[in-house]
């Protein structure tokens, strides 16, 4: 596939449903934030289109229009696509792992829990970028959809629990759609079981509702702590789906990493 410049994009409504929840809103997020990349089998009148951001990919169109090596650019990505794309993915990768996912939508208002003594829960501001950077290394995924800590801090779409200047937990809009905002959160491992994530998520959900959108939540089916947190915060299951983790490109050197 070839990468498209922003001024080359086809009409998104032809390829991606408007107002979808969860990662299905990835195209809306990339268009709104500029974080991510667009791909197509050809620049003019494409037959297959992809949008990629933060290791997630949405594929749409005719998989028969793709050469065997076309999807190699999506190595080590989570691909969401119709079943007709599975043969093309199988041709491109030696490893395709199905991952069962659950999509929740916020339905029940929840009271904002009182944070522990000395902890403040507030909206992120641009000056919080260094504190986001200082989070554990395995928290980098949280701000990947914003291009890094500075992007998330400046977005105004995150809430954090802080003890003075130390960030203990964060909840943020991970995918910013036109009707839904998909929520993600992270808590410092040493600070878990203190209700910090719940406080941040609840504050964020109120903020999203005030913007006229609905919070959504996606997680792995087997991620019980995430499911429990979502339920406690007022999310209820809408549907389940599968995305695919890719690896071991069958055509080495066929494309550039995303």
N, C-alpha and C positions, 0 to 999 in steps of 0.2 A: 504494500500500500504506500501511497505517497502522502506526505504531510501537506495540509492545506493552510494557507495564510488566512487570518481572520476575514479579509475582504473576499475570499474565495468560497466562503461557506454557502452551501445550499440552504434553502428554506428549512429550518429545523422542524417545523410542524409536519413536513412530509416524512421525516425519519424518526422523530422522537415525540412521544405523547406529552402534551403540555399539562402542567399541574400534577405530575405524578409524585408519589412519596418515595422516600428512601433514595438509594443510589440510582433509581430510574430517573431521577431529576438531575443526573450528572451533566447532561448537555446544557440545561438551564444554568447550573452553577458555573460551568466553564465559560459560558458566554457572558455571565454577569461579572465574574471576578477576573477573567483573563488568565486564570491558573489552569493549565491543562493544554492538551494538543488534539487537533482534529486530523483525521486520516480518511482517505477514500481510495478506491481502485483507480480513479482518474479524476482530473480536476474539473472537466466539463461533463455534465450529465452523468454523475457517478451512479454506479449500480450497487455499491456497497460502501457504507460509511461507518466510521468508528470515532468515538470520543474517549479520551483517556485522561485520568487525573488521579493522582495519589495512589497509583497502583491498581486502580479500577478501570474497567473498559466496558463500554456498551457497544455492541455490534448490531448493525441493522442492514437490511437489504438482501441481495442475492449472493449467497456464498459461492455459487457457480461462476461468478465473475472474478474470483480470486485465484491467483497462481498459488501453487503449493507452498511457496516461501513467503507469501504475502503477510501472513499473520505473525511471522517471527519477531516483529518489533514488539510484540506483547508478551515476551518471555517474562516469567515470574510476576504475572499479573492475575487479578481476579476478573474473569471475563463473564459478563452476563449477556446471553444471546439466546435466540430461539434454537430449538433442537436441530434445525437444519444446518446450523453451523458446526455441529460436532464433527462430521467427517473432515471439514477443512481444518479444524483445530487438531484433529488426530494426525493429519498430514504434516502439520507444522511442528508438532511437539511430541516428544517421546513420553511425556508425563502430563496427564490431565486428571486432576483430582476434583471430583464433585464435592461441593461444600453446601450442606443444607443450611438455609438461612431462615430467620423469622423476622417479619416486618410488623411492628407495633405502631399504633397511632394513639395520640393522647386523647383520652376520653373523659377522665375523671379528675376534676381539680383537686390538687393536694396542697395542704398547708405548708408554708415554708418552715422547715424545722429550725429551731434556734441553734446557732453554731456554738461549739464549746467556748469556754471563757478564753478571751484573748485572740479569738479567730474572727476575722472580718470577711464577709461574703459580699463581693461587689463586681461591677462590670469591669472587664478588661479595658485598659487604655494603652495607647502606643508605648508609654514608658514601661509597660510590663514585659516587653520583649525579652530583656535579659533574664527575668525570672522564669519565663517560659523556656528559654534556652537551658536554664540550669536544672530543669526537671530531669528525671532519670532518662537514660539513653533510649529505653524502650517506649518513651512517650512521644518520639518524633513523629509517629504516624498521625498524632492528634492535629498537628498544624500543617501536615503535608498538603492538604487540600486548599490551603491558603498560601502555599509557596514558602512556608517557613514561619518561625515565631513572630517576626515583625509583621507579616501579613495578617496573621490571626489577631495579634494585639491591636492592630489599627482598624480591624473590621468592625469593632463595636458589637460583635455577635458572640461574645464569650463572657462567662462569669467564673470567678475564681474565689477559693477560700485561702486567705493569707494570714500568716502569723508574722506581723510586721512586714518585712520585705520578702519573706520566704513563702513561696507558693506551695500549698499543700494538696490542692485538688483543683481541677478545671473541668468545666462543661462548656461546650461550644457548638455552634452550628457547623456541621461537617460538610453537608451538602445543602446549598442555598437555592431552593427552587422557588417558583412563582406562587405556589399554593402551600407547599410543605417545606419545613426546614428539618433535615435529619440531624439528630443530636448525637454527640459523642462526648465521652468523659474519661478522665484519668485521675487517679488518686495515688499519691506517693505511697509505695508499699508499706512504709513505716507508719502511715497515718490512716490506714484503713480501719473499718468498723467504728468510726466516730461520727458517721452521718454526714461527712463533708461532701461526698459526691451527691447525695440526695439534696442537700441544701443548694448546691450549685445548679443541679438539673432543674429543680423546682423553680428557682429564680429565673433560669433561662427560659423555661416553658412559659412563664408568665410574660416574659419579654417578647417571645415569639408570637403569643396570642395578641399582645398589644399591637404588633405589626400587621395583624390581620391574616396571619398564617397559622398552620397547624403543625405542632411538633410531631415528628415520626422518630422511630428507633429501630435500628437493624442490628442483629447479632446472630452468632452461630447458634444453631439449635441446641448444641450441647454446652453452651456457656451459661450455666445456671445462675451464677452471681449477677450477670448482666440482665438476665430475664427477671430475676427477683427485684433488682433495682428499678427496672422499667415498670413493673407492676406496681411497686410501692409509690412511684412517682405519678401514677395515673395512666400509664399506657396500657392498651389492650390489643391483643393479637388481631391483625387484619388478614394476613395470609402468609404462606410459606413459599419459598422458591429455592432454586439452586443456582449458584454460580460456580465457575471452574477455575481452579488454580493451574497455571501452565508452567512447564519447565522442560529442560533438555531439548532445545530446538533441534529439529531434524535436519535443518539446512543451516549449518554454521555460517555466519558472516552474511546472512541474507538480508539483514536489516540493522538499523541502529536501535539502541536501547531507548525506551521511552522514559 
